[in-house]
C-alpha cells in the first residue's frame, strides 16, 4: 500500500473531505477519533499528503510530484509531526512553540503547511493551551490534523476548535477482505478480527509471531494459576513481555470470560481460549471479574511511573490468585 492512500473503510470520510476541499470548506483543524487499530494515523497521513501534493490524480495524491517524492523519502519541509519523544511521555509546550515558529515561516514548496499531532491526548496542559492559541489564530494555508484514541482527555476548548471526525470499524466482511491477503494460509482472518473487536490493524498485530508467543505464554501462566501454582514463580516467566500488551491481553480475556458466563460461546470475541474463559468464570464469578478488570485499568496508569517490573508482575499475579480463591 502506498503511504498516501487511505484504507477501504475510510471511504466515506475521504469522500466528504474531498467535497470540502473542492468547495474550499475544509476546516483548518480536524480531530480524528476512534479506537486504536482503525488506521486513524494512516488516514491523517493520507490527507496530509493529498493537501501537500501539487498534481492530484482524481481523489488521490499523484505519487510523482516533487512533494510526493519528498514524502516517499520520509521528509517534507512543509510537514511537521508533533508526538511524544518516547512512548508514554507528554507532548511538551516547547514542542508546540517550536512548531508555531515553523508554521509562521513561508511554505518552502509554495503551498500548504501541515501539522500532524498524535496522540493528541499526550499534550500536557501547557502544550494544549499553547496549541489552542495557534488554532484560534491560524496562519494562512495551514492544516492541523489531530489524532486521538481518548478525545475526552483533551480540553473542551481545544476540541471545540476542531471539526471532529469519528473513525468507525468496518463491517466484518470488509475487514476480513482487507486482512486475508496479509495473513498466511493457516491463519483465520475472521477469528483474529473478532478477537481484535473488529479493528483490522489490531487484528494484524494479533497475527504476528510475537503476539502468538505472548498469547501462549500468558495462557500457560493463567492455567498454572488456576491449578494453584505459586504466582511468584509464574511471574518470572512473564518478565520478557511488554507490560502494556500484557495488561491489555489480560483485560480482554477477563472481559471474554464475563461474556462467556453471561452469553455463552456466541458472546465471546476471541474464541481461542474458551476452556480458560469457562474456568475463570466458574472460579471468579461476575463480580470478581468486573472488579479485577477495573483494577487492571488502574494498573495501566501505574505504568507511567515506570514501576519495578518484578514487583509489578508479582503483585499482579498474586492478585489474580487471590481472586481465583487460591489464597
C-alpha positions, 0 to 999 in steps of 0.5 A, a space after each residue: 500500500 502506498 503511504 498516501 492512500 487511505 484504507 477501504 473503510 475510510 471511504 466515506 470520510 475521504 469522500 466528504 473531505 474531498 467535497 470540502 476541499 473542492 468547495 474550499 470548506 475544509 476546516 483548518 483543524 480536524 480531530 480524528 477519533 476512534 479506537 486504536 487499530 482503525 488506521 486513524 494515523 494512516 488516514 491523517 497521513 493520507 490527507 496530509 499528503 493529498 493537501 501537500 501534493 501539487 498534481 492530484 490524480 482524481 481523489 488521490 495524491 499523484 505519487 510523482 510530484 516533487 512533494 510526493 517524492 519528498 514524502 516517499 523519502 520520509 521528509 517534507 519541509 512543509 510537514 511537521 509531526 508533533 508526538 511524544 519523544 518516547 512512548 508514554 511521555 507528554 507532548 511538551 509546550 516547547 514542542 508546540 512553540 517550536 512548531 508555531 515558529 515553523 508554521 509562521 515561516 513561508 511554505 518552502 514548496 509554495 503551498 500548504 503547511 501541515 501539522 500532524 499531532 498524535 496522540 493528541 491526548 499526550 499534550 500536557 496542559 501547557 502544550 494544549 493551551 499553547 496549541 489552542 492559541 495557534 488554532 484560534 489564530 491560524 496562519 494562512 494555508 495551514 492544516 492541523 490534523 489531530 489524532 486521538 484514541 481518548 478525545 475526552 482527555 483533551 480540553 473542551 476548548 481545544 476540541 471545540 476548535 476542531 471539526 471532529 471526525 469519528 473513525 468507525 470499524 468496518 463491517 466484518 466482511 470488509 475487514 476480513 477482505 482487507 486482512 486475508 491477503 496479509 495473513 498466511 494460509 493457516 491463519 483465520 482472518 475472521 477469528 483474529 478480527 473478532 478477537 481484535 473487536 473488529 479493528 483490522 490493524 489490531 487484528 494484524 498485530 494479533 497475527 504476528 509471531 510475537 503476539 502468538 508467543 505472548 498469547 501462549 505464554 500468558 495462557 500457560 501462566 493463567 492455567 498454572 494459576 488456576 491449578 494453584 501454582 505459586 504466582 511468584 514463580 509464574 511471574 518470572 516467566 512473564 518478565 520478557 513481555 511488554 507490560 502494556 500488551 500484557 495488561 491489555 491481553 489480560 483485560 480482554 480475556 477477563 472481559 471474554 470470560 464475563 461474556 462467556 458466563 453471561 452469553 455463552 460461546 456466541 458472546 465471546 470475541 476471541 474464541 481461542 481460549 474458551 476452556 480458560 474463559 469457562 474456568 475463570 468464570 466458574 472460579 471468579 464469578 461476575 463480580 470478581 471479574 468486573 472488579 479485577 478488570 477495573 483494577 487492571 485499568 488502574 494498573 495501566 496508569 501505574 505504568 507511567 511511573 515506570 514501576 519495578 517490573 518484578 514487583 509489578 508482575 508479582 503483585 499482579 499475579 498474586 492478585 489474580 490468585 487471590 481472586 481465583 480463591 487460591 489464597 
